[in-house]
């Protein structure tokens, strides 16, 4: 074949190759669009409608959403971390405090409450760290506008709102549990001098009664934290 013939074939193939390139680019674009559509559908109709626990992506769903699976991993990972932290840190304290219904309960539950409340400070650190990591990962995402709106709604529900609810609540709950433990310690120190009768308590001296009333005032000042924590647990 002569050089002229080769050049002729090259000229004939050039439009064909260009057309193939267009088809390839279009195909790649369609694949991303399909994955985006599948991801938006999952976020709207599955994730946003989930109850206490965010669902994991199945292998089939991972295939359908493609690289967007890593976007979902941000919110799912945060949800898993916070759920574990709440179950292991917040719930035991709420259960102990909720079980105190009479003055004598401060005495009988002080040791178990002391042990449970020790995790509250660690819990706050865990939630703050998980929130910071999630925010940092989200900031690096580059999402089309239609997806970003849906994703931001889920992120707000799963990450922002729980963190904004729990982080301010934990210091007050920790103070409440510490005051309850202190009350139990005080009653323990009184020994047989204190008399329990259902919802009432009696001390032999006014000084003891005054000390007890001061402890009760401290507990009342942060009692709202228990109700807020109970509501927070219902939303997990």
Secondary structure, 3 states (H helix, E strand, C coil): CCHHHHHHHHHHHHHHHHHHHHHHHHHHHHHHHHHHHHHHHHHHHHHCCCCCCCCCCCHHHHHHHHHHHHHHHHHHHHHHHHHHHHHHHHHHHHHHHHCCCCHHHHHHCHHHHHHHHCCHHHHHHHHHHHHHHHHHHHHCCCCCHHHHHHHHHHHHHHHHHHHHHHHHHHHHHHHHHHHHHHHHHHHHHHHHHCEEECCEEECCCHHHHHHHHHHHHHHHHCCHHHHHHHHHHHCC
